Amino acid sequence: MKYVVYYWSRYGNGKKIVDYLSEILKKNSHDVEVLRTDEADPANVPEGDFYVFSAPAEAFSVQRDMKGFMKKLEGVDGKRYGLINTHGMKRNWLGKMEKILSKKNMEIVAKVDFKVGDGVKTGDGLPDDWKNSINDFSSKIM
């Protein structure tokens, strides 16, 4: 199975998450392509069996680059996907991400959010059990 993972990470917390997820998927003999949204073309999406979108919340919404990227996606009709959101607020933005992708006629399979804390600006803001949460997420998407 081929996974295409799109992410945006300002301080490294999101990058840490997608790198760990990629390791899990590769250990289970899957192909994985990891792309940062500002290095990818939403009109030229690589063929995949499953897509993952990982973004932080910024300015009380989904991070601007990821939100714009998801809105411009082409060629993903009927594709399955999972969502990852990091945030420092009481609420996450998974619903906003899901709403954008539902307009692309994609099928949600799994989602997970992480409330980041101290160390967020150094890439060390994830909760202690974040790897367990990604292990659970990966089992849902495989």
C-alpha positions, 0 to 999 in steps of 0.5 A: 500500500502507498501512503502520501503524507502531507504536513506543515510544521513550524517548530518541528513537533509535526515533523517529529510526528510524521517522521515517526508515522512514516517509520511505522508504515515502512516497518510494515512494508508500505511505501511512504512519500512525505511532502511538506505542503510548501514543497508540493503541488496540490494540482499534481497529487502523487498516486496513493492508496491513503493520504495523511494531512498533518498541520498545527493550529495557528491564529485560531484556525488550521495553519494557513499553508495547509488550509490553502493546500487542502482547498486546492487539492485535485485528483483525490475524489473517493480517496481515504485519509487520516488527519493529525492536528497539533494545537495549544488551545483547548480545542482542536481543528480536526473538524475544520480540516475534515470539512475542507476535505469532505468537499473533495469527496474524500473518506475520513478513516482516522484522526488524532490531535495533540495539545502541545505544551512547554517546549513547543517552540523547540520541537519538544512540546508533544505530550509524553504519550504521543508515540502511543497515540500515533501507534493507535492512529497507524493501526487504524489506517493500515 
